[in-house]
Amino acid sequence: MLWIKAFHIIFVTSWFAGLFYLPRLLVNHAMVTDVATSERLKLMERKLYRFMLPLALLALASGLWLWLGYGITGRWMHPKLTLVVVLIGYHFYCGKLVNDFKYDKNKHSHVWYRWFNELPVIVLTIIVILVIVKPF
């Protein structure tokens, strides 16, 4: 079970790297005015998003394995799982934003993306506190 836990941490960390970096690319893309840079960012966004999906699935699968294997219970688990669902929604919304840029249909400013970029940091902080401290 320790191997699963180790790989879960690796997959979650890798997925979060993408969740942190992709919105930063979108911030930069929202500020771009020239076509060449926009096309390069589109390619980077698309490749990063495709790379993130298997990591997310592996993180979720290993997390489920740990949850079922250890039989983890506690009131802290409900908000943690709710936040995982929020992250899944955030992940797929990032995909929608990547598609918006792909078809030149972006409707948000770089300032909006800067705020949007903060959500995974906040969620990660709360999840780590819930898992380590188990406040309730």
VMD Tcl script that builds the backbone (N, CA, C; Angstrom):
set m [mol new atoms 408]
animate dup $m
set s [atomselect $m all]
$s set {name element resname resid chain x y z} {
  {N N MET 1 A 0.826 -1.198 0.000}
  {CA C MET 1 A 0.000 0.000 0.000}
  {C C MET 1 A 0.875 1.269 0.000}
  {N N LEU 2 A 2.076 1.162 0.556}
  {CA C LEU 2 A 2.962 2.330 0.552}
  {C C LEU 2 A 3.386 2.713 -0.868}
  {N N TRP 3 A 3.521 1.724 -1.775}
  {CA C TRP 3 A 3.829 2.021 -3.163}
  {C C TRP 3 A 2.698 2.818 -3.812}
  {N N ILE 4 A 1.483 2.418 -3.521}
  {CA C ILE 4 A 0.325 3.138 -4.079}
  {C C ILE 4 A 0.306 4.566 -3.545}
  {N N LYS 5 A 0.565 4.717 -2.248}
  {CA C LYS 5 A 0.596 6.049 -1.651}
  {C C LYS 5 A 1.681 6.912 -2.294}
  {N N ALA 6 A 2.861 6.319 -2.504}
  {CA C ALA 6 A 3.959 7.062 -3.129}
  {C C ALA 6 A 3.580 7.504 -4.542}
  {N N PHE 7 A 3.030 6.572 -5.327}
  {CA C PHE 7 A 2.635 6.934 -6.694}
  {C C PHE 7 A 1.479 7.926 -6.705}
  {N N HIS 8 A 0.575 7.825 -5.749}
  {CA C HIS 8 A -0.511 8.796 -5.652}
  {C C HIS 8 A 0.051 10.209 -5.457}
  {N N ILE 9 A 1.009 10.340 -4.564}
  {CA C ILE 9 A 1.625 11.652 -4.322}
  {C C ILE 9 A 2.333 12.149 -5.583}
  {N N ILE 10 A 3.015 11.259 -6.284}
  {CA C ILE 10 A 3.697 11.651 -7.528}
  {C C ILE 10 A 2.683 12.103 -8.581}
  {N N PHE 11 A 1.605 11.342 -8.747}
  {CA C PHE 11 A 0.596 11.701 -9.750}
  {C C PHE 11 A -0.109 13.008 -9.392}
  {N N VAL 12 A -0.455 13.172 -8.113}
  {CA C VAL 12 A -1.128 14.409 -7.694}
  {C C VAL 12 A -0.208 15.610 -7.902}
  {N N THR 13 A 1.055 15.469 -7.510}
  {CA C THR 13 A 2.019 16.560 -7.670}
  {C C THR 13 A 2.183 16.915 -9.143}
  {N N SER 14 A 2.272 15.921 -9.989}
  {CA C SER 14 A 2.430 16.171 -11.429}
  {C C SER 14 A 1.188 16.812 -12.023}
  {N N TRP 15 A 0.023 16.342 -11.606}
  {CA C TRP 15 A -1.233 16.940 -12.086}
  {C C TRP 15 A -1.312 18.398 -11.656}
  {N N PHE 16 A -0.950 18.663 -10.409}
  {CA C PHE 16 A -0.993 20.039 -9.926}
  {C C PHE 16 A 0.003 20.933 -10.647}
  {N N ALA 17 A 1.135 20.386 -11.063}
  {CA C ALA 17 A 2.073 21.191 -11.844}
  {C C ALA 17 A 1.369 21.720 -13.092}
  {N N GLY 18 A 0.598 20.854 -13.736}
  {CA C GLY 18 A -0.171 21.285 -14.896}
  {C C GLY 18 A -1.274 22.269 -14.528}
  {N N LEU 19 A -1.968 22.009 -13.417}
  {CA C LEU 19 A -3.040 22.915 -12.983}
  {C C LEU 19 A -2.500 24.290 -12.597}
  {N N PHE 20 A -1.247 24.343 -12.169}
  {CA C PHE 20 A -0.625 25.633 -11.859}
  {C C PHE 20 A -0.118 26.330 -13.125}
  {N N TYR 21 A 0.451 25.553 -14.045}
  {CA C TYR 21 A 1.109 26.153 -15.203}
  {C C TYR 21 A 0.155 26.520 -16.338}
  {N N LEU 22 A -0.839 25.692 -16.607}
  {CA C LEU 22 A -1.741 25.967 -17.724}
  {C C LEU 22 A -2.427 27.333 -17.600}
  {N N PRO 23 A -3.005 27.673 -16.436}
  {CA C PRO 23 A -3.606 29.012 -16.326}
  {C C PRO 23 A -2.585 30.148 -16.487}
  {N N ARG 24 A -1.312 29.899 -16.121}
  {CA C ARG 24 A -0.272 30.913 -16.353}
  {C C ARG 24 A -0.065 31.114 -17.851}
  {N N LEU 25 A -0.107 30.018 -18.614}
  {CA C LEU 25 A -0.027 30.155 -20.068}
  {C C LEU 25 A -1.210 30.969 -20.594}
  {N N LEU 26 A -2.381 30.739 -20.009}
  {CA C LEU 26 A -3.575 31.470 -20.446}
  {C C LEU 26 A -3.470 32.957 -20.099}
  {N N VAL 27 A -2.862 33.278 -18.963}
  {CA C VAL 27 A -2.607 34.690 -18.612}
  {C C VAL 27 A -1.779 35.327 -19.718}
  {N N ASN 28 A -0.681 34.662 -20.067}
  {CA C ASN 28 A 0.204 35.206 -21.109}
  {C C ASN 28 A -0.502 35.285 -22.454}
  {N N HIS 29 A -1.296 34.265 -22.770}
  {CA C HIS 29 A -1.999 34.240 -24.051}
  {C C HIS 29 A -2.999 35.395 -24.149}
  {N N ALA 30 A -3.639 35.706 -23.038}
  {CA C ALA 30 A -4.629 36.791 -23.044}
  {C C ALA 30 A -3.973 38.157 -23.286}
  {N N MET 31 A -2.672 38.250 -23.066}
  {CA C MET 31 A -1.962 39.528 -23.266}
  {C C MET 31 A -1.309 39.636 -24.645}
  {N N VAL 32 A -1.278 38.536 -25.400}
  {CA C VAL 32 A -0.561 38.488 -26.670}
  {C C VAL 32 A -1.321 39.237 -27.759}
  {N N THR 33 A -0.555 39.917 -28.611}
  {CA C THR 33 A -1.179 40.619 -29.734}
  {C C THR 33 A -0.713 40.086 -31.087}
  {N N ASP 34 A 0.444 39.416 -31.126}
  {CA C ASP 34 A 0.927 38.932 -32.429}
  {C C ASP 34 A 0.536 37.469 -32.661}
  {N N VAL 35 A 0.320 37.142 -33.913}
  {CA C VAL 35 A -0.194 35.839 -34.307}
  {C C VAL 35 A 0.801 34.719 -34.026}
  {N N ALA 36 A 2.070 34.943 -34.267}
  {CA C ALA 36 A 3.073 33.885 -34.090}
  {C C ALA 36 A 3.146 33.434 -32.632}
  {N N THR 37 A 3.160 34.377 -31.725}
  {CA C THR 37 A 3.203 34.035 -30.300}
  {C C THR 37 A 1.915 33.350 -29.886}
  {N N SER 38 A 0.796 33.816 -30.398}
  {CA C SER 38 A -0.492 33.199 -30.088}
  {C C SER 38 A -0.515 31.743 -30.546}
  {N N GLU 39 A -0.023 31.476 -31.726}
  {CA C GLU 39 A -0.004 30.106 -32.241}
  {C C GLU 39 A 0.909 29.212 -31.402}
  {N N ARG 40 A 2.045 29.741 -30.976}
  {CA C ARG 40 A 2.955 28.969 -30.128}
  {C C ARG 40 A 2.293 28.636 -28.795}
  {N N LEU 41 A 1.610 29.620 -28.199}
  {CA C LEU 41 A 0.914 29.389 -26.926}
  {C C LEU 41 A -0.228 28.387 -27.094}
  {N N LYS 42 A -0.934 28.444 -28.197}
  {CA C LYS 42 A -1.999 27.464 -28.460}
  {C C LYS 42 A -1.437 26.048 -28.452}
  {N N LEU 43 A -0.294 25.879 -29.110}
  {CA C LEU 43 A 0.339 24.562 -29.163}
  {C C LEU 43 A 0.776 24.114 -27.762}
  {N N MET 44 A 1.393 25.002 -27.006}
  {CA C MET 44 A 1.843 24.672 -25.653}
  {C C MET 44 A 0.665 24.313 -24.757}
  {N N GLU 45 A -0.408 25.095 -24.853}
  {CA C GLU 45 A -1.599 24.838 -24.027}
  {C C GLU 45 A -2.207 23.480 -24.357}
  {N N ARG 46 A -2.342 23.200 -25.630}
  {CA C ARG 46 A -2.959 21.949 -26.056}
  {C C ARG 46 A -2.116 20.745 -25.606}
  {N N LYS 47 A -0.803 20.830 -25.780}
  {CA C LYS 47 A 0.070 19.722 -25.385}
  {C C LYS 47 A 0.067 19.529 -23.871}
  {N N LEU 48 A 0.113 20.610 -23.122}
  {CA C LEU 48 A 0.097 20.503 -21.673}
  {C C LEU 48 A -1.222 19.904 -21.191}
  {N N TYR 49 A -2.327 20.355 -21.758}
  {CA C TYR 49 A -3.629 19.828 -21.343}
  {C C TYR 49 A -3.723 18.336 -21.628}
  {N N ARG 50 A -3.250 17.904 -22.800}
  {CA C ARG 50 A -3.258 16.467 -23.128}
  {C C ARG 50 A -2.367 15.672 -22.174}
  {N N PHE 51 A -1.282 16.269 -21.723}
  {CA C PHE 51 A -0.366 15.614 -20.790}
  {C C PHE 51 A -0.990 15.495 -19.400}
  {N N MET 52 A -1.807 16.474 -19.019}
  {CA C MET 52 A -2.400 16.520 -17.681}
  {C C MET 52 A -3.482 15.457 -17.468}
  {N N LEU 53 A -4.226 15.125 -18.488}
  {CA C LEU 53 A -5.360 14.222 -18.308}
  {C C LEU 53 A -4.963 12.849 -17.773}
  {N N PRO 54 A -3.962 12.172 -18.349}
  {CA C PRO 54 A -3.582 10.870 -17.769}
  {C C PRO 54 A -3.097 10.992 -16.326}
  {N N LEU 55 A -2.411 12.083 -16.014}
  {CA C LEU 55 A -1.954 12.287 -14.637}
  {C C LEU 55 A -3.138 12.430 -13.687}
  {N N ALA 56 A -4.152 13.166 -14.124}
  {CA C ALA 56 A -5.352 13.329 -13.301}
  {C C ALA 56 A -6.031 11.983 -13.083}
  {N N LEU 57 A -6.144 11.205 -14.133}
  {CA C LEU 57 A -6.789 9.890 -14.019}
  {C C LEU 57 A -5.996 8.954 -13.111}
  {N N LEU 58 A -4.687 8.982 -13.226}
  {CA C LEU 58 A -3.848 8.152 -12.352}
  {C C LEU 58 A -3.924 8.615 -10.897}
  {N N ALA 59 A -3.973 9.925 -10.685}
  {CA C ALA 59 A -4.116 10.454 -9.324}
  {C C ALA 59 A -5.451 10.016 -8.727}
  {N N LEU 60 A -6.510 10.109 -9.510}
  {CA C LEU 60 A -7.833 9.710 -9.026}
  {C C LEU 60 A -7.912 8.210 -8.772}
  {N N ALA 61 A -7.364 7.417 -9.686}
  {CA C ALA 61 A -7.409 5.961 -9.525}
  {C C ALA 61 A -6.614 5.517 -8.300}
  {N N SER 62 A -5.422 6.072 -8.125}
  {CA C SER 62 A -4.613 5.687 -6.959}
  {C C SER 62 A -5.237 6.199 -5.666}
  {N N GLY 63 A -5.852 7.364 -5.713}
  {CA C GLY 63 A -6.547 7.882 -4.534}
  {C C GLY 63 A -7.728 7.011 -4.149}
  {N N LEU 64 A -8.481 6.570 -5.138}
  {CA C LEU 64 A -9.601 5.667 -4.884}
  {C C LEU 64 A -9.110 4.346 -4.304}
  {N N TRP 65 A -8.020 3.837 -4.849}
  {CA C TRP 65 A -7.424 2.602 -4.348}
  {C C TRP 65 A -7.037 2.752 -2.880}
  {N N LEU 66 A -6.409 3.880 -2.541}
  {CA C LEU 66 A -6.027 4.118 -1.140}
  {C C LEU 66 A -7.255 4.228 -0.247}
  {N N TRP 67 A -8.255 4.958 -0.728}
  {CA C TRP 67 A -9.467 5.173 0.065}
  {C C TRP 67 A -10.142 3.838 0.367}
  {N N LEU 68 A -10.300 3.024 -0.662}
  {CA C LEU 68 A -10.953 1.732 -0.481}
  {C C LEU 68 A -10.048 0.742 0.261}
  {N N GLY 69 A -8.755 0.784 -0.031}
  {CA C GLY 69 A -7.815 -0.137 0.593}
  {C C GLY 69 A -7.625 0.104 2.080}
  {N N TYR 70 A -7.540 1.361 2.459}
  {CA C TYR 70 A -7.367 1.694 3.865}
  {C C TYR 70 A -8.700 1.804 4.588}
  {N N GLY 71 A -9.771 1.953 3.840}
  {CA C GLY 71 A -11.072 2.146 4.469}
  {C C GLY 71 A -11.120 3.451 5.244}
  {N N ILE 72 A -10.516 4.484 4.657}
  {CA C ILE 72 A -10.401 5.774 5.340}
  {C C ILE 72 A -11.785 6.373 5.543}
  {N N THR 73 A -12.046 6.743 6.763}
  {CA C THR 73 A -13.302 7.420 7.094}
  {C C THR 73 A -12.985 8.642 7.931}
  {N N GLY 74 A -13.954 9.390 8.215}
  {CA C GLY 74 A -13.800 10.600 9.013}
  {C C GLY 74 A -14.541 11.726 8.337}
  {N N ARG 75 A -14.978 12.654 9.141}
  {CA C ARG 75 A -15.748 13.766 8.581}
  {C C ARG 75 A -14.903 14.643 7.659}
  {N N TRP 76 A -13.586 14.629 7.817}
  {CA C TRP 76 A -12.716 15.428 6.965}
  {C C TRP 76 A -12.721 14.921 5.518}
  {N N MET 77 A -13.058 13.645 5.324}
  {CA C MET 77 A -13.010 13.059 3.986}
  {C C MET 77 A -14.071 13.660 3.059}
  {N N HIS 78 A -15.227 14.015 3.589}
  {CA C HIS 78 A -16.298 14.572 2.752}
  {C C HIS 78 A -15.883 15.901 2.107}
  {N N PRO 79 A -15.377 16.883 2.883}
  {CA C PRO 79 A -14.942 18.111 2.212}
  {C C PRO 79 A -13.746 17.880 1.283}
  {N N LYS 80 A -12.874 16.935 1.638}
  {CA C LYS 80 A -11.732 16.637 0.772}
  {C C LYS 80 A -12.220 16.112 -0.571}
  {N N LEU 81 A -13.152 15.168 -0.554}
  {CA C LEU 81 A -13.675 14.623 -1.805}
  {C C LEU 81 A -14.445 15.680 -2.602}
  {N N THR 82 A -15.134 16.561 -1.906}
  {CA C THR 82 A -15.819 17.670 -2.577}
  {C C THR 82 A -14.807 18.551 -3.307}
  {N N LEU 83 A -13.676 18.822 -2.655}
  {CA C LEU 83 A -12.640 19.643 -3.288}
  {C C LEU 83 A -11.992 18.915 -4.470}
  {N N VAL 84 A -11.888 17.604 -4.393}
  {CA C VAL 84 A -11.376 16.831 -5.531}
  {C C VAL 84 A -12.331 16.978 -6.718}
  {N N VAL 85 A -13.621 16.943 -6.455}
  {CA C VAL 85 A -14.609 17.146 -7.523}
  {C C VAL 85 A -14.469 18.559 -8.104}
  {N N VAL 86 A -14.238 19.543 -7.252}
  {CA C VAL 86 A -14.003 20.919 -7.724}
  {C C VAL 86 A -12.781 20.954 -8.644}
  {N N LEU 87 A -11.714 20.259 -8.256}
  {CA C LEU 87 A -10.501 20.220 -9.086}
  {C C LEU 87 A -10.759 19.553 -10.431}
  {N N ILE 88 A -11.555 18.507 -10.432}
  {CA C ILE 88 A -11.897 17.842 -11.699}
  {C C ILE 88 A -12.659 18.823 -12.594}
  {N N GLY 89 A -13.616 19.544 -12.011}
  {CA C GLY 89 A -14.337 20.564 -12.772}
  {C C GLY 89 A -13.409 21.654 -13.278}
  {N N TYR 90 A -12.479 22.089 -12.436}
  {CA C TYR 90 A -11.491 23.106 -12.816}
  {C C TYR 90 A -10.655 22.591 -13.986}
  {N N HIS 91 A -10.225 21.351 -13.891}
  {CA C HIS 91 A -9.417 20.741 -14.951}
  {C C HIS 91 A -10.165 20.788 -16.291}
  {N N PHE 92 A -11.414 20.355 -16.292}
  {CA C PHE 92 A -12.167 20.325 -17.551}
  {C C PHE 92 A -12.540 21.734 -18.023}
  {N N TYR 93 A -12.719 22.663 -17.089}
  {CA C TYR 93 A -12.964 24.053 -17.494}
  {C C TYR 93 A -11.709 24.638 -18.143}
  {N N CYS 94 A -10.539 24.245 -17.646}
  {CA C CYS 94 A -9.291 24.657 -18.299}
  {C C CYS 94 A -9.274 24.172 -19.743}
  {N N GLY 95 A -9.757 22.951 -19.973}
  {CA C GLY 95 A -9.843 22.426 -21.338}
  {C C GLY 95 A -10.761 23.255 -22.210}
  {N N LYS 96 A -11.855 23.718 -21.637}
  {CA C LYS 96 A -12.769 24.582 -22.390}
  {C C LYS 96 A -12.083 25.901 -22.747}
  {N N LEU 97 A -11.321 26.444 -21.803}
  {CA C LEU 97 A -10.603 27.698 -22.058}
  {C C LEU 97 A -9.530 27.515 -23.128}
  {N N VAL 98 A -8.843 26.379 -23.091}
  {CA C VAL 98 A -7.848 26.071 -24.128}
  {C C VAL 98 A -8.537 26.033 -25.494}
  {N N ASN 99 A -9.711 25.419 -25.555}
  {CA C ASN 99 A -10.477 25.378 -26.812}
  {C C ASN 99 A -10.916 26.771 -27.245}
  {N N ASP 100 A -11.315 27.601 -26.294}
  {CA C ASP 100 A -11.691 28.977 -26.637}
  {C C ASP 100 A -10.530 29.702 -27.317}
  {N N PHE 101 A -9.331 29.555 -26.768}
  {CA C PHE 101 A -8.163 30.180 -27.390}
  {C C PHE 101 A -7.868 29.543 -28.753}
  {N N LYS 102 A -8.019 28.237 -28.833}
  {CA C LYS 102 A -7.744 27.530 -30.088}
  {C C LYS 102 A -8.566 28.111 -31.235}
  {N N TYR 103 A -9.836 28.442 -30.948}
  {CA C TYR 103 A -10.730 28.978 -31.977}
  {C C TYR 103 A -10.870 30.498 -31.891}
  {N N ASP 104 A -9.922 31.141 -31.195}
  {CA C ASP 104 A -9.892 32.609 -31.056}
  {C C ASP 104 A -11.203 33.160 -30.506}
  {N N LYS 105 A -11.744 32.486 -29.483}
  {CA C LYS 105 A -12.995 32.908 -28.862}
  {C C LYS 105 A -12.826 33.264 -27.385}
  {N N ASN 106 A -11.613 33.620 -26.990}
  {CA C ASN 106 A -11.383 33.982 -25.592}
  {C C ASN 106 A -12.185 35.225 -25.229}
  {N N LYS 107 A -12.826 35.188 -24.053}
  {CA C LYS 107 A -13.654 36.312 -23.613}
  {C C LYS 107 A -13.143 36.934 -22.319}
  {N N HIS 108 A -11.993 36.472 -21.828}
  {CA C HIS 108 A -11.508 36.918 -20.523}
  {C C HIS 108 A -10.208 37.704 -20.659}
  {N N SER 109 A -10.001 38.596 -19.712}
  {CA C SER 109 A -8.777 39.390 -19.688}
  {C C SER 109 A -7.679 38.637 -18.948}
  {N N HIS 110 A -6.467 39.131 -19.083}
  {CA C HIS 110 A -5.357 38.521 -18.354}
  {C C HIS 110 A -5.558 38.656 -16.853}
  {N N VAL 111 A -6.243 39.686 -16.411}
  {CA C VAL 111 A -6.514 39.862 -14.977}
  {C C VAL 111 A -7.456 38.754 -14.491}
  {N N TRP 112 A -8.468 38.454 -15.278}
  {CA C TRP 112 A -9.378 37.359 -14.908}
  {C C TRP 112 A -8.592 36.067 -14.774}
  {N N TYR 113 A -7.700 35.777 -15.714}
  {CA C TYR 113 A -6.905 34.546 -15.645}
  {C C TYR 113 A -5.966 34.537 -14.441}
  {N N ARG 114 A -5.480 35.703 -14.058}
  {CA C ARG 114 A -4.627 35.766 -12.859}
  {C C ARG 114 A -5.409 35.330 -11.620}
  {N N TRP 115 A -6.647 35.750 -11.501}
  {CA C TRP 115 A -7.492 35.318 -10.378}
  {C C TRP 115 A -7.864 33.847 -10.507}
  {N N PHE 116 A -8.190 33.446 -11.718}
  {CA C PHE 116 A -8.544 32.049 -11.982}
  {C C PHE 116 A -7.389 31.123 -11.601}
  {N N ASN 117 A -6.180 31.577 -11.811}
  {CA C ASN 117 A -4.976 30.807 -11.516}
  {C C ASN 117 A -4.809 30.507 -10.023}
  {N N GLU 118 A -5.457 31.261 -9.162}
  {CA C GLU 118 A -5.280 31.089 -7.721}
  {C C GLU 118 A -6.110 29.941 -7.140}
  {N N LEU 119 A -7.146 29.510 -7.816}
  {CA C LEU 119 A -8.035 28.479 -7.265}
  {C C LEU 119 A -7.314 27.185 -6.899}
  {N N PRO 120 A -6.462 26.613 -7.778}
  {CA C PRO 120 A -5.820 25.351 -7.374}
  {C C PRO 120 A -4.894 25.512 -6.172}
  {N N VAL 121 A -4.298 26.674 -5.993}
  {CA C VAL 121 A -3.441 26.916 -4.818}
  {C C VAL 121 A -4.275 26.861 -3.544}
  {N N ILE 122 A -5.418 27.510 -3.576}
  {CA C ILE 122 A -6.304 27.531 -2.413}
  {C C ILE 122 A -6.832 26.132 -2.120}
  {N N VAL 123 A -7.266 25.433 -3.158}
  {CA C VAL 123 A -7.810 24.082 -2.967}
  {C C VAL 123 A -6.737 23.136 -2.445}
  {N N LEU 124 A -5.536 23.210 -3.002}
  {CA C LEU 124 A -4.447 22.353 -2.530}
  {C C LEU 124 A -4.140 22.618 -1.058}
  {N N THR 125 A -4.108 23.863 -0.670}
  {CA C THR 125 A -3.838 24.219 0.723}
  {C C THR 125 A -4.876 23.597 1.650}
  {N N ILE 126 A -6.132 23.730 1.293}
  {CA C ILE 126 A -7.203 23.187 2.134}
  {C C ILE 126 A -7.133 21.657 2.178}
  {N N ILE 127 A -6.882 21.019 1.033}
  {CA C ILE 127 A -6.809 19.552 1.009}
  {C C ILE 127 A -5.658 19.050 1.877}
  {N N VAL 128 A -4.504 19.669 1.771}
  {CA C VAL 128 A -3.361 19.233 2.584}
  {C C VAL 128 A -3.674 19.382 4.066}
  {N N ILE 129 A -4.298 20.476 4.448}
  {CA C ILE 129 A -4.676 20.668 5.859}
  {C C ILE 129 A -5.671 19.599 6.288}
  {N N LEU 130 A -6.663 19.331 5.441}
  {CA C LEU 130 A -7.657 18.302 5.786}
  {C C LEU 130 A -7.015 16.928 5.957}
  {N N VAL 131 A -6.100 16.563 5.072}
  {CA C VAL 131 A -5.502 15.229 5.098}
  {C C VAL 131 A -4.500 15.083 6.259}
  {N N ILE 132 A -3.721 16.111 6.515}
  {CA C ILE 132 A -2.679 16.017 7.534}
  {C C ILE 132 A -3.218 16.307 8.932}
  {N N VAL 133 A -3.947 17.402 9.080}
  {CA C VAL 133 A -4.423 17.834 10.405}
  {C C VAL 133 A -5.705 17.106 10.805}
  {N N LYS 134 A -6.529 16.762 9.825}
  {CA C LYS 134 A -7.839 16.137 10.095}
  {C C LYS 134 A -8.579 16.939 11.178}
  {N N PRO 135 A -8.930 18.179 10.862}
  {CA C PRO 135 A -9.489 19.071 11.870}
  {C C PRO 135 A -10.845 18.644 12.449}
  {N N PHE 136 A -11.525 17.737 11.802}
  {CA C PHE 136 A -12.817 17.230 12.311}
  {C C PHE 136 A -13.058 15.844 11.819}
}
mol reanalyze $m
mol bondsrecalc $m
mol representation Tube
mol addrep $m
